[in-house]
């Protein structure tokens, strides 16, 4: 029966990792604007990656 | 500012076809347009932007969308923005600043398509001082990080302006960054609640399926303690807003909807703690977390729907108002005594198209749509909408005039110094002073209802608990909490705003603007419609204006002397009354300064020109002003406007009025369902014609003054009728305000009548019958929503009180009822709206409208550009 304890602990660890991932996603603003990224992807191509813009000056 | 000025080849293109579109902004190119690299441009500004983008390797802007640019009106001088470098000003605008970098979020109303997003996010290619920039499309905002030592804020703004994205700067208003923390926290709260709900549920499953006997009591203990541990952050963090709201309402000694929710939450958690401590079971933490999770989801959904409604309102709900703009090439109004100056070109433009520096003519009664500088004329502004002070404020040329004032007296010419804020006008319209029966507002209705509702629910919950406590203690708790939770007037509170909001949006697309959503409800109750004749049912521009001289033996067709034409035309120009406008138009003369201008609503206008006193108005009014009648001046047909010069009869303008198209059909449609009445300031010449049109029963009243119209509406109301008054808002403002619903029919005039509840574009008048039918359908939808939510509550509460419903089912049922009501409210209203022949465009479509695949130009950039 103690295997169930192990299973619970394992599942909780996984779940906590996902929760941490979710908190990070919210904190980093991924839920702020769900519309613009869908437009941005249309404008992206191999040459002009939006991520280039990060290289000049890093936001804080 | 830029390192090198682009090389410009200003070739005058041979534009054979007239329909040459500007490569940058898509506007029609004039005859001698600008051309560069085989592309045509409408103006030098657009060409500059093109070459600038080309040089910096940003041609892709033009691939993403055909003609994606915004027209560059004038090269904006960088000096215009230098005030932004003042530390105090910059401090208000910047989100963050230190020596090496600064961050600012700017509202750029010009953002409209995918190419805009791309260009603005590649801003760093245009200037080395610009770092990361990120666009929020739905809020039309761009967050830009820049190095202040490389590019000053003023230069950054000038750079944006130079490529067509002039920011809208708002000082002191802290609204800009508000939604973001709310959203972040809401998502986190939901996430934590969902996380806890799922995990506790996993551990509770064995108990639900009766498997607990396998695991022994220690499993129950572990599950119980883990559940309590998971539920703690949910109760304290996720449900924090409910606790706060409940605490607030306790402190204010009122009962709000949060109180039963909070009571239920506390009851479940405390009973779970006892159960785990007594080792009786794992508690109810799964239900608790599920409940909070679904509550938060429902709240987020509601918030998103409201955001969507306000988004639509902000971007589409502008007023159908226009003002007279003086053509830019034209000369200003002549100074005192100047004769024979040619009349500057005047055009009517929508206020949303006004720009800073435009010259406007404000006539008597017109509203100043933006802050402006007085150029000429005697300004006397009535700020009663803004300040409540009804005494008009005189101003002299050069003075700064604040928006929202209404000009009293002669026409003035102003130059705008700020852009028009639609929202400001909307706020004016909703000013308290123009509210009708504030007690009967639906908001307060819902509030009062919810108070009673809450008391009742707590009562039922306690009664159920008391009933069960001696029979079955666990059932008592279950019944108590499930009653508290299942009973939710949220659906009820949602039905009305959503149905009304949807209806309002549909109508706005038809150029029918409602003051607020509640007007729909009042429109549905209307049983009597009072129509104003001139300017509402009849329109002015169809026939010519004829001048008749009054002689001893009656009226005779005659010509006015050129001087007289100038005098009368100049005077008539100062008024916005449709008849004055028509006369002014028909005389089309040079403008002369008018002194001592005065307008008597329902009477006429007077003023002094070149030391001649001119009176223009109704016969009765002229006689009242002491002009002795001469001969029997009975006009033949149409309405007449009489003229007296220096106290002597001169003659009358006969204005033939024609019915607006389809008015007959409209009257026939309305006649079946409503009691109709017609009020007119004119004499009863046309009585027979209108009696026939309106039918035998209808009341027709002629020679009505504004006060008569108001009294007529009052009389009807005293008889218990719900009155809709349809007028032009000029000389029936009182009646419009008095009526349950006041409809102002507007046609290219800047009269903004805050007394009205509905502003209707004159061309849409024939749809009035359909609009009324639509409002009744919308009101029925609200009733249906009420009934659905009442049914949910009655059924839910009775099952819950019987102790048969577990709190988790309640928690699912509750948001489900809200969702049903929302779906019914929005869906059916939109469906009824389709009868009005408007397609209901969801917000997504509004955005897609700039994103149709066909407008994409995905071929590689044309090589000839190189």
Interface residues (C-beta under 8 A of the other chain):
Chain A: X1 X4 X5 X8 X11 X12 X15 X18 X19 X22 X23 X26 X27 X29 X31 X32 X33 X35 X36 X39 X40 X42 X43 X45 X48 X50 X53 X54 X56 X57 X58 X59 X60
Chain B: X60 X64 X96 X101 X103 X114 X115 X117 X118 X121 X122 X124 X128 X130 X131 X132 X133 X134 X135 X136 X137 X138 X139 X145 X146 X147 X180 X183 X184 X187 X188 X191 X192 X195 X198 X199 X202 X203 X215 X216 X219 X222 X226 X847 X851
